[in-house]
Amino acid sequence: MIISSVVDIVGGVLQNTPSISFITQIHTDYHKIKDGDMFISNNISHIKEAITKGTFLIIYDDQNITILDDEIAWVKVDSIELALIKLARYHIDIKDIMGVYCDSISYEYLKLLSYSNHEILFLSGNIFEDFDLIINTTSAGLKDDLLPAPKKLLEKLFKNEMSEVEAKEFLVSLYEKGESAAEIAAAADVMREHSVKLPVSE
């Protein structure tokens, strides 16, 4: 994904002029960072480790963090939690994952019934714990599968607030920034839904 597109999605501000322009995967755990990945954190020691491992982009919201490597991108956001939700929402839409709210009893029962089904994601309700699970799942089977989770998190992940005009502008910006045809086509499918509120049923 092109870095400028990431900046638009999270609503952040690029703090420098990096020599790179794209990232591969997104992580909140520095142990998983590989060359070209994006890292989201306020922990300075973890950020240093991520840089050593080859991260291309750091997203943070702590005002005390300073740029440690001018070759990579540094993006400051108002809230890391909100940035995670926006990125997760974007990937959920692209992968066409359906979310289902479960009460605690139903949630645990479903986990027992589907312990061998790796195409069903069970979220804890904590975006910091659930983010990597959502963002880096690549199974094609996710298209029609369930994403059981606490209602509050589902409302955040599936609530659309983008107007039709904003959706069109976003697509044009992807084209102007040189995103691939496949990425733009996937985003177009998502944008078609962005003028409609997605209710969360109980």
N, C-alpha and C positions, 0 to 999 in steps of 0.2 A: 504494500500500500504506500502511496506517495505521502510524504510527511505533511505537506500542506493540506492534504485531505484529512489527516488525523487531527491537525490543528482546528480545522473547521468543525469536525464532529464533536470534539471535546469543548469547543469554545474557548480555547486557550490562546496564549500569546507567545509566539516564538521569540526567545530572548537573545538569539544570536544569528549569525549567518553561517550555518554549517556547510561542510564540503560535500555532504551526502544528501540524498533527496528521497530515500525510500526506506521502509522497514519491512521485515518479513513477518515475525510473530510478535505477540504481545504477552508480557508476563508481569506478575506482581511478586514473583519469587525469584530472587537473583540467582539461585542455584540452577534454574532452568534456562538462563540466558545463554544464547549462542550468538555468533557473529551476525550482525544485522538486525537483531531483535530490538524491541522497544521495552523499556522498563518503567514501571510506575511506582514511585515510592518517595517518602520524605526522609528515609533513613540514610544518613550520609555514608555510613560504613557499607551499607548494602549497595548504594549508588556507586561507590568506588569499586566494589567487587564486580558490579555489572559492567563498568567501563573496562575493567581488566579482561572480562570475558568477551568483549566486543560489541556491547550495546551501541545502537546508532541513535537512540532517542531516549531522553529522560523526561517524564512528566511528573510534576511536583506542585505543591501548593504552599510550601513553607518559605516565607519571605527571607529567612536566614540562609537559605541555600544559595551558593554562588557557583558560577560556571567553572568546572574543573578541567574540562577538555573542550576547546573551541571547535574541534573537528566534528563533533557530534551535535545533534540538535537538543536544545533545552527548551521545554515548553512549560510555562507556568499557567496553572488553572486556579480558579477561585476555590474549588473543592475537588479533591481527589475522588471522594465518594461519588460525586455527581459525574465526574469524567468517566469513572468505571461504568456507571449506569448507562451513560450515553453510548459508550463503546460496545457494551454488552447488548444494548437495545439494537444497535446497528447490525451486529452479527446475528442476533436472533431473527431479525426481519429477513436478512439475506438468506439464512438457512431455513426460513419458514418453520420455525419451531413453535409448537402450540403449548401454551402454558395453562396449567390446571391448578386451581387452589384446592388444598386438602386441609382438613382439620388434623390435629395431631394424631388421632387414632387411625384415620384413613391413611395418613402419610406413612406411619410405621407399618401398617398392614400391606400397603402397596410395595414397600421396600422388601417385605418378606416374600411376596408373591413374585417379584420380578428381580430377585437377587442375581439371576444369571442373564438378565437382559441388559446389555451394555448400551442399548439405544435409548434408554430412559434415564434422564438426568434428575437426580434428587437434590434440590437446593436447600441449604440450611436457613436462608433468609438473611445471611450476612454477605453482602456483595464482595467484601474483601476475601472471604473464603470461597465464594462461588464463582468469582470472575474467571479464573483460569479454566475451570471446568466448562463454562459456557463458551469462552472465546476461542479455545483451542480444540474443540470437538469438531472432527472432520467427517464423521460417519455420515454417509449418504442417507442412512435410514432415519436420520433425525427429522426429515421433512414432515412426516406424519406422526411423530412421536410426542409423548407427553413430557412436560417439564414441571412436575409437582413442586410446589414451593409455598411458603407462607404468603398470605394475601398481600401484605404490605409491599413485599419485594416485587411481586408480580405486577402490582399497580404501577410501580416505578418503571419496571422494565417494558411494559406493554402500553403505557400511556403515550399517545401521540399528541404532540403540541405543534407540529410543523404545518404551516399553511400551504395551500397549493402553490402559491407564488414562491414561497421559500423553497419548496421542493424542486420547482423548475430551476430556480437560481442555483441550487445545489448541484443539479445534474449538469448544468452549463459549466459550472466551476470545475467539475470533475473532468469534463472534456478539455477545457482550456489548460488544465494542469497536466494533461497527457496520460490520464488513467487508461487502462486497457479497455477494449470493447466489452470484454466479459465483465469487468468490474462495473462499468457504466450500465450495462444491461441489468445486472443484478441490483444495482442501486435504483434503477428505474422501476423495477418490480416493487421495491420497498416504498418508493416515493408515491406510487399510485394509492397507497394506503394511508399516506400521511395527512390527508385532509379529513380523515374519519377517526373519531375516538374509538379505541378498542376497549370494550367493557371487560371486566374480570368477573366471571360468574362464579358463584359459590356452589 
